[in-house]
Amino acid sequence: MNKRKIIDRTLLTDLAKDVGLNASHLEALGESCQWEIGVDGDMLERLVEIQHQFERLAVMGDDEYRGFYIEVPRPAPEEWGDAEELIASGEYDSREAFLADWLAFNPMETRWFHVASNRYGDSRSIRVTDRKHTHFIITNHSKCTDAEPDDTWCRENLTRLFDYLQRMIDVIVANPDGFNDYVAHNLPYQQRTGRIAQKEFNRIVPNCKIEVEDKETAIKALEDSVHGRSVPPLETMTIRQYCSYYRIANEAYEAYYRKRGASGRFYEDPQDVPEELRDVAYYKRIKFVDEEILYDIDSPEDFIRFATDHYGELGLSRLNIFASNKRQKGWMIIVSNSYSANVGLAIEVATALYKARAPLLIYDAEKLLRILLEEDYVRLVPDSYHNYMGYQEEGSVYELPWEYECSEDTDSVLNKEQYQAIISNAEWQPEEQAKPIA
């Protein structure tokens, strides 16, 4: 019978130390074989064995999903490297320098990861992730042809992980309430999901507030799009017409980044071509497409052939300006923003097109308007990289820095007071609870 124990950091990290597991082992597994590790033979037997242990917990979702968080220690200095050998080789000039590097690479005493077990038919998998940058899957149905862990270090790390998970499940079954309570109170906020009122967030972190050049016109542009008020659609669309709108949008795009001190290649209005071809020439310089040779720039039929792939993307932003007659009778210029990070940019581009009297339709206009009026919420997420606006109800997202990254230094993303203010004013989603089967 499992012995009920008080759940705390010492207990969880000691379990990991007992089997020789630390955070660096999980990071190393996450860097192998494109994050997918296929197993067979004795390693598959271990995978099956551990999944049988998971079955002591109640199912939590589809495909027999069961999961829980684990907390493992950082590697000790001697596990991270042989200081004496590295000093002898000249890589470090002292043990103090070695320890400083060890601490820089391992700033937190422990690391949290989420482990999930799934089964569907004869397909088995265990997924491990920190919900940020480290993630890998152990599976018997690998898509990676060279994923079988032949390397000794990989097999050893998998064995450590399987041994640890078996001990963790014993602990959870023995004291599920204590385990769930410990996770609820100790899981880092950087690995949770929550939200905070936009106005409150802007008060705490003023430099994150969305600022636009002409707020009054921007609001009107968004309101008109929300209520279907627009310049009448065009009966036809040609490459020449489209390029005139694209140029307006791209110049607003470049002005946005110039204002923020961005460096790069910016395109000037071409002066060596006739006035009536300048917009087409401008588009050609940006997209490297010779429209005049490939298409008739005044043919509505050729515009259909031309308008493919990423023809309307501004830079590599996933902010697209394209022409469409799909949702209405006639052609309109569409502002379609993908990433939450582009909210301010999308509003500036849309405003420029609105001022130019374009027949304009702004996707997600209502959401963008709420952000600009500070009536929205900011979603706090573990990983904001390439976060699409459609991923959540909120229009903008924010990824909390680690607490050790917050200071009064001018280069710090947040100071500690701002960090604590965000945490205390946010609404946090409850974490799922692991429970033994009844």
N, C-alpha and C positions, 0 to 999 in steps of 0.2 A: 504494500500500500504506500502511496506517495505521502511523504511527510510535509505537512503544511508549514511554509516558511514565510517570514516577513520579506516582502519584495522591496528591494532597494538597489541602488547602483552597485554596491559592493557585491551583492549576490549575483547579479547578471554578468558583471564583468569577471568575477571569479570563475563562473561557469565557462566563460570563453578562455580564460587563462588556463583552466584545467585541461583543455583540449588543444592549447597552443594557437588559438584563433585571435587575430586582431584585425583592425580596420584595413590595414595594408593588404591583407590576403583577399578581402572582398573587392578592394579597388583593382587588384591585379586580375582577378577573375573577370571583372567588368571590362577590362581592356583586351581580353582574349577573344579571338574568333568572332569578331563582329558582334560581340555581346551575346552570342549563342553557343552553348556548349552541349554537343550531342554526346550521349553516353550509351554504352552497351556493356555486356559482360558483367563483371563484378560491380562496376559503378552503377549500372542499371539496377542491379539487385539492391544496392544501397538506396537508390532513388525510390524504388518500390517500397522498401522497408520503411523509409521516412514518411512516405505518403500514407502508409498504414498507421503510423503514429499520428499523423494529422487527422485521421479519421476518428480519433478520440475527441476531437472538437466538433462542434455543431457546424453544419454547412452554412455559409454566409452569403452565397450567391450562385450564379449559374456555373455549370461545368464543375460542380463539387468544389467551388472556391472556398478555401479557408485561409485565413491570414492573420498575422500579428507582427508587431514591431519587436526588434531586438536591439540591444545596446551593447556594443563591443568596445574594448579599450583601444587606444592608439598603440602602435608598436613601441616597446621600450627602446631606449637608445641602442642597446646591444642587438635588438632584433632588426633595427632599421639599418645598421651598418657596423662594420668592425672599425672602431675609431683608430685603434693603434695601426692597423694595416693601411687605412686611408691617410693617416699622418705620415707614415713611412713612405708612401707613394708620392707624397707632396701635394695631395689634393686638399689637405687641411694643414695649417701650420700649428694647430693646437687643439686640445680636446674642447676647449671653450668654443672655438670656431665651429667644431663639429656639432656640439650641442645647440649652438645658435641656429644652425641650419636644420637640425632635427626638429627644433621647436617651430621654426618657420614653416616647415612642411607638415607638421602635426600640431597645430595650435590648440586643438580641443582634446581634452582628456579622453572623451568617448565619442563614438559616432553611432547614430541611429540608422537602421535600415528596416525596410518593410519586406517581409517574406510571405509569398502567396503560393499555395498549392492548388493545381487545377488538374482535372481529368476529363477527357471527352473521348468516349470510345476507348481505343487502345492508345490514345495519345496522352502522354503524361508530361507535366512540367512543374518546375519550381522557379518562381521569379523572385529576384532580389533587387531592390532599388532603394536609393536614398531620396527618391522623388525629385532629385535635382540632376546630378551629372553621372552618377554611377548606377548602372543597371545591367543585369544579365539574366539569362534564362538557361536552366538546365533541363534538357528534354531528351526524350527517346526518338523524336521525330525532327531531327535537325535539318534545316535547309542549307546549312553550311557544310560542304562536302569534306572539309578538313577539320571539322569541329571536334572529332573524337579526342579526348584529353590524353594523348600519349605521353606528354611531358610529365615528368615526375612531380614538378612543383604544382601543376594543375591538379593532379590526382590527390596530392597531399592536402591542398587547400580545400578541395571538395570533401575529402574525408573529415577535415577539421569542421567544416560547416555542417555536415550531416551529424557528426557527433554532438555538436553544440545544439542543433535543432532538437535532437532527441531529448537532451537534458532540459531545454526550454519548455518543451511540451509537458514534461513531467511537472515542472514548476507551475505552469498555467493550470493544468488539471487539478493540482493540489490546492491552488489558491487563486481562482479566476478573478474574484473581486479585488483582491490585493494587486494582482497584475494589471488589471484594467485601470484601477485607480492610479497606480504608479505611472502608466503611460499617459493618462489624462493630465497629470500634473507635471510631467517632466519631459514629454516630447518637445523638442525645440520648435519654436513658433515658425522658424524658417521652413519646416517640413509639414506645416499645417496649412489649411485653407480657411480663409476668413474674409471679412469685408469691413470697410470703414467708410463713413459718409464722405463724399467728395469734398464738401466744404470743410469738414473737420480735418481731413488729410491735407488740404491746401493750407489750412491755418498752421498745421504742425510743420509741413515741409513746403514753404512758399515757392521754392525754385522748381517744384514739380507741377505747379499750376499751369494749365493750358492758357497761354497768352496768344492773342491774334492781333494783327495790325489794325484791323477795322472791325471791332467787335459788333458794333451796331449793324453794319451791313451783313456780317457773318450770321448773326441771329436771324435777320430777315431772309437770307438765302436758305437757311435751314428750315425756318418756319414755312416758307413758300413751298419747299419740297415736301415737307410733312403733309401739307394741306392740298397738294396737287396743283399749286399755282405756279405757272411757268410761262415763259415765252412759248408761243405755239410751236409744235413740232414741225420739222421740215418735211416736205413731201418726198424728197430724195436725199441721198447722201453720196458725196463723191470724195475721192482722196484729197482733192484740193480743199474742199470745205473742212474735212476732218483735220487736215494738217494745220489749219488756222487755229482750231480749238486746242489741238495738242500743243502747239507752240505757246499759247497763253498759259496752259496748265504747267508745262515744263519750266517756263520762266518763273512762275510762282514757286514751283518746287525748288529751283536753284536759289531764288531769293531767300527762301526759308532757311536753307543751309548756309548761305553766305552770312546771314544775320547772326548765325550761331558760330561763326568762325570756322566753318568746315573748309578744308582744302580739297582740291580736286580739279577736274576739267569742267569748266563752265563754257557754254556755247553762246557766242555772240550772234546777233542778227547778221546773216550774210549780206554783204553789200555789193558783191560782184555778180549778182543775178538780177534779172528784171523784177520789178516790184510784185508782179502777179505770180511769180514763182518762188518768192522768198520763204513762204511758209513750208512749201514742199522741200526746198533746199535745206531748211533748218531741220526738218524731220529726218532727211537723208543723212545729215552730219551726225545725228544722234544714234539713229538705228542702223546705219550702213546699208540701207536698202535703196536701190536706184528705181524709184517708182516710175519715172518718166520712160525708162526703157522697158520695164516689166509690165506696166499697166498704162491704160488711158486714164489720166488723172481726173478727167471730167465724166467718166462713165460710171453710172450707178452700178452696173453689173460688175465692173472691175473692182469697185470698192468691196463688194461681197467677197471676191477672190483674195483681195488684199488683207481683209480684216480677219487674220488668223493668229494663233499662238499668242505671243505677248506683245502684240502690236501697240497696245495702249499703255504698257507699263512705264512708269516714270522711274528711270534708273533700274535698280534691283529692289525697289521698295515694296513690291506687291500692291502698290497703289495704282489702280488702273483707270485710265480715261478712255472710254470706248463709246462708239455710236451704236445705238440699238433701236429697233422698231418692234421688239418682242412684246412689250407690255402695253403698248399703246399704238394708235394709228398715227404713223409718221415717225420720223427719226428724232431721237433726243441724244444729248451727250450725257453719259453716265459717269458719275464719280463713285468708284467702288473701292473702298478701303478694306484690306484684309487684316493687317496687324494692328493690335491695340496700341503698339508703340507709335503708330503714324497718325494718331488722332489730330494733333495740332496741325500737322502737315496737310491732312485731308481737308480740314476746314479752310485753311488758307488757299488751297488749290480750288476748292469749290467756290469760295468767295470771288476769286479772280475770274472764274468762268461766269459767275452770276453778274458781275459788273460788266462783262463783255456781252451781256444779253444773249448768252447761249441758251438754247432750249434744254434746260438742265433738270436732271433727276439725280438726287444724291441718295445712294443706298445707306441705310442705317441713319438717316437724317435725324430721326427722333432721339436716338441714342446719343448722337453727336451733340444735339442741342442740349440735352440734359447735362452732359459733361461741361459744356461751355457755360451753362447757367448755374453750375455747381449744385445740381439737383440729383446727381447720380451717386453711385457708390463706387469705390475702388476695390477691386477684388485682390486680396493678398494671396499669392500663389507661390509654391516652392520653386517653380521654374517658369520664367516669363519669356524664354527664348521662342521666337516665332509664335507668339500667342495670338490666335485669330480672334477677331471681335465676336464671332459667332460661338466661341467656346463657352461663353457664360452670359448671364443676364447683364452684368456690368459692362460698361464700354471700355474701361481702362483697368489695367492690372499693375501690381507692384510686387517686386520680389525683395523681401526683407534681407538686408545684409546680415552676416553673422555678428553677434554682439561684439566679438573681439575686433571687428573691423570698424566699429563706431568709436569716434574720439572727437576731440576738439580741434584736431588738425584740419587745415583748410582743404586737404585732399580727401577727407573722409566723406563718405556718402551721407551719413547721418551722424549727429553727435548722440551721446548716450541718452540725453534728455528727450530728444526727438524719438529715438528708438523705443524708449519706455512709454512715451505718450501714444505712439501708434498701437503698441500691444494692448495698453489698458483701454483704449477707446474703440478697439475693433470688436466685431462679433465673430467668434470662432466656431467653426463647425465641430460638433462632437466627433471624437474618433470612434471607429467601429470597435465593438467589444468581442473578444474571443471567449467562448463559453464551451465547457465540456458537454458532450451529449448527455441528454437526460437519462 
